[in-house]
Amino acid sequence: MVDETASHDAQEPNESGLSQISEVILGQVTGLPAPVQRTFWKAFGRLATSAVDVPAAYMEGKVAEIRATSDARVQVIKTSGRAIAEQIEAPPAYVEAASVKYAERIVGKQKNLDAIAHKAVNELPLLTPSGLKGDPAVPAEISDDWLNTFEAEAENMSSDYMRTVFGKLLAGEVARPGTFSRRAVKILGQMETREAEIFARFSSLAVQFCSDGQVVSGLLMTMGDQVGKNALRQYGLDYGSLLTLVEYGLVLAELDGGQQFQFEDHGDDLSFFHSGKRYRCVYEGPAKGVVQLYGLMTSRAGAELMQLVTPLPDPQYTARLEAHLKTLSLKLDEA
């Protein structure tokens, strides 16, 4: 779902580089619109520690509070271990080992969150101006419920690939709250790297219909072929892969669905994105014409997650798509 060549460019945060990381983060955020900055500090102050606790505390004047909370957590773990040892019949060494293992698990989850937060910091400046303008129809800040859902899923992401995907999602939501639903976050959290790569392939081939800078639906056109007979295998999507996307709730179960368009007159058009480019389809048929585009439709969550994909163009598929649209009296042009 991401450009793998770019996922290793930014080093993850470490203790020795906290001051440098703090300066970088402050520099990245300073140029963002004020509403985005407020949302940034709320999200990152909640999710991250080593990557952003220093600048977040600087902005909010809570350095002492953060340090005290960290110390308190350590004492709670130690005290809990001693209390457990006194109440159960187990050797103190065993209880201590269990406490250490539990603490390591907590630290591991926090390292995942820190890595994702750091990747999101690097992703924010790459968003287009339209992606940072906000939407008056949605809340100005990320809700606590959304952060709860994101944290629960993101803390388990240990692969660099999935951390990068979650970093892009967090950056998109910080820039424009309401872009990704909690359901989309949960679906992404359930996916392994393999499923994410299948969805990335699907998204690269599909056409994406947008409104106000957001993908509202995606359609992978089958162009007259039967999906059940592995018609899309030559493009890297066999029948089993498509069923996987259906099982995850990314694609609607009706594999032979589609979308209908009505054109009032010759020369009317419709626009969509495909393989990272914007296209314009000009209608060349008679007035009051109706065109049915058959294929696999994304769910709402699938359309949302499409925005995280760095498309990999397939010239062979695009050429066939252009030829197919021509048979429907639609001329495909780059916009």
N, C-alpha and C positions, 0 to 999 in steps of 0.2 A: 504493500500500500504506500510505500515510500520509495524514494530514489536511494537505493542501497549504497551507491557510490558516495552519497553525501552524509550518510548516517554516522560515519566515523570521524567526520571532520572536526567536530567539537569534542574536546576532552571532557570527561565527567569531573565533577567537583571532587576535591580532596582537601584534607585538613590543612596541608602546607600552603595551599593557594587561596585560602579564604579571603584575604584582603584583596587579592587581584580579582577574584570572582565577584566580590561585593562591588568593586569599582566598575566592572564590566556590566553587571546587572543594572546598577544605577544609571550608567551611560545608555543602555538599551532602552530603559523605561522613560528617561527624561524627555525624549522627543515625542512620546506618544500623547494622544489627546487626554485631557484631564480625566474624563470618565473611565477611559481604559486604564489609566494609572491607578485609579481607586480600586477598580476590579482586580487589577494585577496584585496589589498589595494584600487584598483580602484573600485571594486564592493562594498566593505563594506563601504568605505568612502562615496560612493554615496547613499547607501540605509539606513544605520543605523545612529543613533545619540548616545543614551546613551551607547550602547554596544561597539561602536568602535570609536567614534569621538576623544577621547583622544589619543589612540595609533596611529590612522591615522594621526592626527595633529602632533603628535610627529615625525612621520616618514617624514612628508612633511613640517614641520615648519609653520603650518597654524593655530595655536591655536587662535590667536587674530582674524583672519579672520572668523573663525567658530563662535566664541562668538559674534562678531559684526553682522554677518548675522542673528543669532538667535534673538538678540535684535531688529534688524531692522524689522524682521517679526512681532514681537509683536507690535511694533509701527505702522506698516502698518494696522494691524487689528484694533487697537484702533482708528487710524485716519480715516479709512474707515467707521467705525461705526458712528463717529461724522458727517462725510460728508453725509452719507445716511440719518441720522436723520434730517439734515438741508434741504434735497432736497425732501423728501417725507412727506406726511401727516400721520405721525404715531407717537405715544407717544415715547419719548426717552427710556422709560423702555422696550417697545416692541423691539425697535431696538437693545438695549443692550442685551436682552435675545436672539435675533436671532444671534447676533455676538458671544455670548458665545457658543450657540449650534453649530455654524459653526466651532469655534475654537476646541470644543470638538471632532467634527468629524475628524478634521485634526490630533489632538493628537491621537485619536483612530487608525487611519490608520498608523501613525508613530510607535505606540506601536506594531502593527502587524508586521511591517517591522523589528523592533528591535528584536522581538522574533524570527523571521525567521532567521535573521542574526546570532543570538546567537546559534541557533540550527545548522546552517551550520558550524560554527566554531568548534563545537563538532564533526561534521561528517567528516571533512576533514582528520583528522589523521586516520580514519577508512578505508579510501580508499586504495585499493591495489596499490603496486608500479606501475603496468601497467596503473592504472587509473591516475597516476600522471606524466607519462612520456611525455605527450603532443603528438600532431600530427602535423607533418610538413605540412600536406595538408590543415590545417585550420589556421586562424589568431591566433597569440600568445596571444591576449587579447580579452576579451569580448567586443563586439561592443556596442556603445552607444544606438543603435537601440534595441539591445537585452535587455539591462538594462531598457530601457523605457518600453518595453513590460512586463518584469518581475515585475517591480515596480507597474505598473498599475494593475496587477493581484494579486500580493502578498499582497498589502496593504489592501485588503478586506478579508484576511484569518484570522478569529478570533478563529476558533476551534483549539485545540491543535493538533488534528490529521492532519488537512490540513497544519498547520504551519510546522509540522515535515516533511511532504512530500515535501513542498516547500523548506525547509532547505536542504534536501537531494539533490534536484534538483540544488539548487544554489551551493552547495559544488561540485557536479559533473561538473558543467559548469566552475567553477573557476579552478578546477584541469585540465580540458581538454576542453577549449573553442570549441564550435561546436558540443558538445555531444547532446545538446537539441535544437531543432529548435524553432523559435518564435511561430510557429503553435502549437507545443507541449505544450508550456507554456500557450498559450491561451486556449487550450482544458482543461488543468488541472485547470485553473482558473474558468472555467464554471462548473466544477464538484462539486457535493455535497459529503459529506462523504459516503453516501450510494453508489453512482456511483463509487467512488474510491475503496470501498471495493469489489464491483462486479468485477472491473478490476483486483484487487489483486487476487481474486479467479481464474479468467481466467488465469492470468499470472503464478500462482502456478501450474496449470494443464498443460499448454501449453509447447511445446518444443521450445527452443530458439536457433536459428542459429546465430553464432557470427563470426565476422571478426575483427582482430586487437583489441580484447578486448571490442568490441562494439556489442550490439545486432542489427542485420540487419533485422531480420524477426522473427515472432512468429507464431506458428501453433498449434491450439488446435485440435487434431485428434478426429474425431467422431467414428472411428473404425467400420464403417459400419452402424451405427445408423442414424436415421433421426432426424435432429435438430428440425424440425417443430413439431415433436411429443414429445417434451420434453425429448429427449433421455439423456440429460446431467443433468436433474433435480436431479438425485441421487447423483451427485457430487457438488451440490450447485449452478447450473447454469440452470435455466429454460429458456424457449424460450423468455419470456419477458425481462429477464436480458440480454440476448445476443443481442436483438434488441436495448436495451439501449446503449450498447457499439457501435453498428453500428451508431446510431443517433449521438453519440458524435464524430464519426470519428476515433475511436480507432480500429475498426474491419471492414474489407471490407464487402460490402453489399452482396457479393456472399457467402452465408452461407454453400454452398456445394462445395467450392473451394478446393484448396490444392496445393501441390508441387510435381513435378516429378523429379526423380533422375535416372541417367543411370550409371550402373556399368560395367566396361570393363571386369572384370574377377572375379572369385571366390576369396573371401578374401579381396576385396576392402571394404572400410568402409566410414561412414560419422559420424560426431560428432555433438552433440548438448547438451544444458543444459536443465535440467528438475528438478523442485523442489529443486533448489539450488545445484544440483550435475551435474558433467560433465559425459556424456555417450558416448559410442562408439558403433555404429551399424555395425556389420560385415556381409557382404553379403555372403550368402551361396548358391546362385542360380547359374544358368548357365551363361556363358560369354555373354556379350552384353545384360545384363538384364536391364529392365526398371521397376522401382517401383514407383507407385503413392500413395502418402500419402494424404488422403482426410481429410478435416476439415475446420476450420475457420482461415483465415489469418489476421494478424494485418496489419494496415496501417503503413506508415513510422513513424508517430507520436506515434502510439501505441507501435511499437517496441522500440522507444526511451524511452517512459515512463515505459516500462517493467523493465528497469534498476533500478527503484526506489523501486521495490517491494521486500519485505522480504518474500520469499516463505514459504507457509505452506504445507508440503508434505501430499499427500493423498495416502497411501500405496495401497488401493483398486484400485484406478485409475491406478497407476503405474504398478501393477500386470497385470491388463487387457491390458494396453499398451504393455507390454512385450509379452504377449500371442498373441496379434494382429500382432505385428511386426514379430513374428515367422512364422505366416501364409504367410507372404510376403518374406520369406527367409532372414530375418534380425535377427541376434542374438544381443540382447541388453546386454551390459556389462558396468559396471562403469569404467570410464577411470582413 
